[in-house]
Each structure stands twice: as C-alpha cells, then as structure tokens.
Amino acid sequence: MAAGTIEERLAEVEEQVARLQRDKERANGTPWLDEWFGAFKDDPVYEEAMRLGREWRESHGFDDLSEEDINRSHPHDGAGNHAPRST
C-alpha cells in the first residue's frame, strides 16, 4: 500500500474490498453477503448475544425499538436467519 494520508489509504482499501466483493460474486454468481444468511441458525451463542444486546439497549434507553422495527430494518425468519435481499 502506498504511503499517503489516512483518507487516501482508506479510499484505496475500500476500493480493494469492493473489487474483491465483485470478483467473488462473479466467481459463484451469489452476492457475497447472501452466503452468510442462515449462518447462525440454531446457534445458542448467537441467541445469547441477541439477548444480551436487547438487555443493553433496554438498559440504555433504546427500549423503544420493537421487534417489528428491528425486523423491518433487518429482516430475518425469527430463527436468527436473515432473509436474503431481493435483487
């Protein structure tokens, strides 16, 4: 990576990540993020992390988010599996 300002270096890293994502999508025809959907199905550690996150949000005044609000912004099937985005 060439020396430069933080902004220049960050822009170069972002460009490289975008290129890697495009290359991966071309290689298998599946958007790279869609390959992760369902990765936490039936995972008790994931469920515990979600419970702890919910407790933290509630204890810090973010308890006004309903499950419906969360699901609308991050759709999943209720079992920790995020729904693939429609293209």
Backbone as a printed PyTorch tensor [residue, N CA C, xyz], in Angstrom:
tensor([[[  0.8570,  -1.1740,   0.0000],
         [  0.0000,   0.0000,   0.0000],
         [  0.8950,   1.2260,   0.0000]],

        [[  0.5880,   2.1480,  -0.8270],
         [  1.3890,   3.3640,  -0.9540],
         [  1.1660,   4.2670,   0.2550]],

        [[  2.2060,   5.0100,   0.5900],
         [  2.0870,   5.9820,   1.6750],
         [  1.1860,   7.1150,   1.2130]],

        [[  0.5200,   7.7250,   2.1530],
         [ -0.3510,   8.8390,   1.8310],
         [ -1.1320,   9.2270,   3.0660]],

        [[ -2.0790,  10.0970,   2.8770],
         [ -2.9050,  10.4940,   4.0090],
         [ -3.8070,   9.3320,   4.3950]],

        [[ -4.3440,   9.4070,   5.5850],
         [ -5.2830,   8.3760,   6.0500],
         [ -6.4440,   8.2600,   5.0770]],

        [[ -6.9430,   9.3930,   4.6060],
         [ -8.0790,   9.3750,   3.6890],
         [ -7.7260,   8.6570,   2.3900]],

        [[ -6.5110,   8.9130,   1.8660],
         [ -6.0930,   8.2530,   0.6290],
         [ -5.9220,   6.7510,   0.8450]],

        [[ -5.3390,   6.3880,   1.9680],
         [ -5.1250,   4.9720,   2.2640],
         [ -6.4600,   4.2560,   2.4680]],

        [[ -7.3970,   4.9080,   3.1680],
         [ -8.7150,   4.3180,   3.3820],
         [ -9.4500,   4.1480,   2.0580]],

        [[ -9.3670,   5.1380,   1.1900],
         [-10.0230,   5.0430,  -0.1190],
         [ -9.4550,   3.8670,  -0.9040]],

        [[ -8.1510,   3.6470,  -0.8200],
         [ -7.5400,   2.5250,  -1.5270],
         [ -8.0200,   1.1870,  -0.9570]],

        [[ -8.1070,   1.0860,   0.3610],
         [ -8.6000,  -0.1510,   0.9840],
         [-10.0490,  -0.3940,   0.5870]],

        [[-10.8740,   0.6430,   0.6150],
         [-12.2770,   0.4930,   0.2280],
         [-12.3960,   0.0180,  -1.2120]],

        [[-11.5650,   0.5440,  -2.0820],
         [-11.5840,   0.1380,  -3.4910],
         [-11.1820,  -1.3380,  -3.6280]],

        [[-10.1780,  -1.7490,  -2.8830],
         [ -9.7390,  -3.1450,  -2.9410],
         [-10.8220,  -4.0930,  -2.4120]],

        [[-11.4950,  -3.7170,  -1.3280],
         [-12.5750,  -4.5440,  -0.7780],
         [-13.7110,  -4.6560,  -1.7890]],

        [[-14.0890,  -3.5500,  -2.3980],
         [-15.1650,  -3.5710,  -3.3990],
         [-14.7880,  -4.4800,  -4.5690]],

        [[-13.5380,  -4.4120,  -5.0110],
         [-13.0990,  -5.2690,  -6.1140],
         [-13.1500,  -6.7410,  -5.7090]],

        [[-12.7080,  -7.0530,  -4.4950],
         [-12.7600,  -8.4420,  -4.0270],
         [-14.2070,  -8.9420,  -3.9550]],

        [[-15.1160,  -8.1040,  -3.4980],
         [-16.5200,  -8.4890,  -3.4260],
         [-17.0810,  -8.7530,  -4.8260]],

        [[-16.7760,  -7.8740,  -5.7730],
         [-17.2500,  -8.0750,  -7.1440],
         [-16.6720,  -9.3540,  -7.7360]],

        [[-15.3810,  -9.5940,  -7.5090],
         [-14.7440, -10.8030,  -8.0370],
         [-15.3880, -12.0490,  -7.4610]],

        [[-15.6840, -12.0430,  -6.1750],
         [-16.2980, -13.2140,  -5.5370],
         [-17.6990, -13.4340,  -6.0940]],

        [[-18.4640, -12.3730,  -6.2680],
         [-19.8090, -12.5130,  -6.8190],
         [-19.7550, -13.0710,  -8.2330]],

        [[-18.7940, -12.6280,  -9.0340],
         [-18.6690, -13.1430, -10.3980],
         [-18.2680, -14.6150, -10.3870]],

        [[-17.4570, -15.0120,  -9.4250],
         [-16.9330, -16.3740,  -9.3850],
         [-18.0310, -17.4040,  -9.1290]],

        [[-18.9870, -17.0980,  -8.2630],
         [-20.0050, -18.1080,  -7.9580],
         [-21.4300, -17.6500,  -8.2320]],

        [[-21.6170, -16.4390,  -8.7090],
         [-22.9410, -15.9570,  -9.0720],
         [-23.8070, -15.5610,  -7.8910]],

        [[-23.2940, -15.6470,  -6.6730],
         [-24.0550, -15.3050,  -5.4790],
         [-23.4320, -14.0890,  -4.8210]],

        [[-24.2410, -13.0740,  -4.4740],
         [-23.6790, -11.9430,  -3.7390],
         [-23.0090, -12.4430,  -2.4600]],

        [[-21.8260, -11.9500,  -2.1630],
         [-21.0230, -12.4680,  -1.0580],
         [-21.7750, -12.4410,   0.2700]],

        [[-22.5790, -11.4050,   0.5220],
         [-23.2640, -11.3170,   1.8050],
         [-24.3650, -12.3680,   1.9300]],

        [[-25.0050, -12.7090,   0.8130],
         [-26.0740, -13.7040,   0.8540],
         [-25.5670, -15.0750,   1.2950]],

        [[-24.2740, -15.3350,   1.1240],
         [-23.7250, -16.6190,   1.5530],
         [-23.7260, -16.7620,   3.0720]],

        [[-23.8430, -15.6650,   3.7940],
         [-23.8230, -15.7050,   5.2610],
         [-25.2090, -15.8600,   5.8690]],

        [[-26.2630, -15.6430,   5.0860],
         [-27.6050, -15.7720,   5.6410],
         [-27.8140, -17.1940,   6.1430]],

        [[-28.3330, -17.3060,   7.3660],
         [-28.5720, -18.6090,   7.9600],
         [-27.3770, -19.1750,   8.7000]],

        [[-26.2780, -18.4520,   8.7280],
         [-25.0680, -18.9670,   9.3630],
         [-25.2520, -19.2000,  10.8620]],

        [[-26.1880, -18.5210,  11.4980],
         [-26.3640, -18.6430,  12.9380],
         [-27.6130, -19.4310,  13.3240]],

        [[-28.1830, -20.1480,  12.3850],
         [-29.3870, -20.9160,  12.6700],
         [-29.1180, -21.9070,  13.8010]],

        [[-30.0120, -21.9020,  14.7860],
         [-29.9490, -22.8150,  15.9290],
         [-28.6540, -22.6940,  16.7150]],

        [[-28.0390, -21.5310,  16.6990],
         [-26.7880, -21.3160,  17.4290],
         [-27.1020, -20.6590,  18.7680]],

        [[-26.9060, -21.3840,  19.8850],
         [-27.2360, -20.8140,  21.1990],
         [-26.3710, -19.5970,  21.5500]],

        [[-25.1580, -19.5420,  21.0550],
         [-24.2940, -18.3900,  21.3250],
         [-24.8720, -17.1430,  20.6570]],

        [[-25.3720, -17.2950,  19.4230],
         [-25.9970, -16.1760,  18.7180],
         [-27.2300, -15.6980,  19.4860]],

        [[-28.0530, -16.6440,  19.9150],
         [-29.2610, -16.2810,  20.6620],
         [-28.8960, -15.5380,  21.9450]],

        [[-27.8550, -15.9720,  22.6320],
         [-27.4030, -15.2980,  23.8470],
         [-26.8930, -13.8920,  23.5220]],

        [[-26.1690, -13.7480,  22.4310],
         [-25.6850, -12.4290,  22.0300],
         [-26.8550, -11.4960,  21.7420]],

        [[-27.8860, -12.0020,  21.0900],
         [-29.0590, -11.1870,  20.8060],
         [-29.7670, -10.7880,  22.0950]],

        [[-29.8620, -11.7200,  23.0480],
         [-30.4970, -11.4320,  24.3360],
         [-29.7050, -10.3500,  25.0800]],

        [[-28.3840, -10.4890,  25.1130],
         [-27.5560,  -9.5050,  25.8050],
         [-27.6390,  -8.1340,  25.1280]],

        [[-27.6740,  -8.1230,  23.8090],
         [-27.8230,  -6.8600,  23.0900],
         [-29.1450,  -6.1880,  23.4090]],

        [[-30.2060,  -6.9920,  23.4700],
         [-31.5300,  -6.4550,  23.8000],
         [-31.5130,  -5.8800,  25.2240]],

        [[-30.9080,  -6.6130,  26.1700],
         [-30.8030,  -6.1120,  27.5470],
         [-30.0410,  -4.7870,  27.5830]],

        [[-28.9370,  -4.6970,  26.8330],
         [-28.1360,  -3.4780,  26.8270],
         [-28.9460,  -2.3190,  26.2670]],

        [[-29.6180,  -2.5590,  25.1290],
         [-30.4250,  -1.4810,  24.5310],
         [-31.4840,  -0.9950,  25.5070]],

        [[-32.1540,  -1.9340,  26.1690],
         [-33.2050,  -1.5550,  27.1140],
         [-32.6310,  -0.7920,  28.3010]],

        [[-31.4570,  -1.1900,  28.8010],
         [-30.8600,  -0.5340,  29.9560],
         [-30.2770,   0.8380,  29.6210]],

        [[-30.0790,   1.1210,  28.3380],
         [-29.5240,   2.4010,  27.9170],
         [-30.5560,   3.2760,  27.2030]],

        [[-31.8250,   2.9810,  27.3950],
         [-32.8690,   3.8430,  26.8700],
         [-33.2440,   3.6230,  25.4240]],

        [[-32.8020,   2.5180,  24.8460],
         [-33.1690,   2.2180,  23.4630],
         [-34.2920,   1.1900,  23.4080]],

        [[-35.0750,   1.1130,  24.4780],
         [-36.1160,   0.1010,  24.5530],
         [-37.3530,   0.4520,  23.7440]],

        [[-37.3180,   1.5830,  23.0380],
         [-38.4730,   1.9560,  22.2300],
         [-38.4840,   1.2490,  20.8740]],

        [[-37.4430,   0.4660,  20.5700],
         [-37.4270,  -0.3050,  19.3290],
         [-38.1840,  -1.6080,  19.5490]],

        [[-39.2190,  -1.8060,  18.7790],
         [-39.9700,  -3.0530,  18.8860],
         [-39.3040,  -4.1120,  18.0060]],

        [[-39.6330,  -5.3600,  18.2460],
         [-39.1300,  -6.4440,  17.3900],
         [-39.5380,  -6.1760,  15.9410]],

        [[-40.7190,  -5.6130,  15.7490],
         [-41.1910,  -5.3080,  14.3940],
         [-40.2910,  -4.2750,  13.7250]],

        [[-39.8880,  -3.2340,  14.4770],
         [-38.9820,  -2.2210,  13.9240],
         [-37.6540,  -2.8550,  13.5330]],

        [[-37.1220,  -3.6910,  14.4050],
         [-35.8370,  -4.3360,  14.1420],
         [-35.9550,  -5.2540,  12.9390]],

        [[-37.0120,  -6.0430,  12.8710],
         [-37.1870,  -6.9730,  11.7620],
         [-37.4000,  -6.2470,  10.4440]],

        [[-38.0400,  -5.0890,  10.4990],
         [-38.2690,  -4.3300,   9.2720],
         [-36.9380,  -3.8270,   8.7070]],

        [[-36.0240,  -3.4040,   9.5800],
         [-34.7520,  -2.8910,   9.0940],
         [-33.7360,  -4.0020,   8.8470]],

        [[-33.9000,  -5.1600,   9.5050],
         [-33.0010,  -6.3090,   9.3380],
         [-33.8510,  -7.5650,   9.2600]],

        [[-34.4470,  -7.8460,   8.1090],
         [-35.3840,  -8.9720,   8.0120],
         [-34.7190, -10.3150,   8.2950]],

        [[-35.3990, -11.1370,   9.0690],
         [-34.9450, -12.4980,   9.3080],
         [-36.1620, -13.3790,   9.5380]],

        [[-35.9260, -14.6600,   9.6220],
         [-37.0480, -15.5880,   9.7170],
         [-37.4440, -15.9180,  11.1530]],

        [[-36.9120, -15.2010,  12.1300],
         [-37.2660, -15.4470,  13.5180],
         [-36.3830, -16.4900,  14.1730]],

        [[-35.5310, -17.1300,  13.4400],
         [-34.6360, -18.1460,  13.9920],
         [-33.1830, -17.7370,  13.8040]],

        [[-32.9400, -16.4450,  13.6950],
         [-31.5830, -15.9550,  13.5320],
         [-31.0740, -15.9860,  12.1080]],

        [[-31.9580, -16.2820,  11.1700],
         [-31.5550, -16.3480,   9.7720],
         [-32.0600, -15.1150,   9.0500]],

        [[-31.1490, -14.2770,   8.6330],
         [-31.5470, -13.0810,   7.9080],
         [-32.0070, -13.4630,   6.5030]],

        [[-33.0730, -12.8130,   6.0960],
         [-33.6380, -13.0980,   4.7840],
         [-32.7750, -12.4800,   3.7000]],

        [[-32.5230, -13.2070,   2.6320],
         [-31.7500, -12.6400,   1.5200],
         [-32.4670, -11.4180,   0.9570]],

        [[-31.6820, -10.4450,   0.5610],
         [-32.2580,  -9.2540,  -0.0620],
         [-32.7370,  -9.6080,  -1.4490]],

        [[-33.8770,  -9.0780,  -1.8020],
         [-34.3460,  -9.3140,  -3.1680],
         [-33.5860,  -8.3910,  -4.0930]],

        [[-33.2490,  -8.9050,  -5.2600],
         [-32.4750,  -8.0990,  -6.2090],
         [-33.3290,  -7.7080,  -7.3890]]])
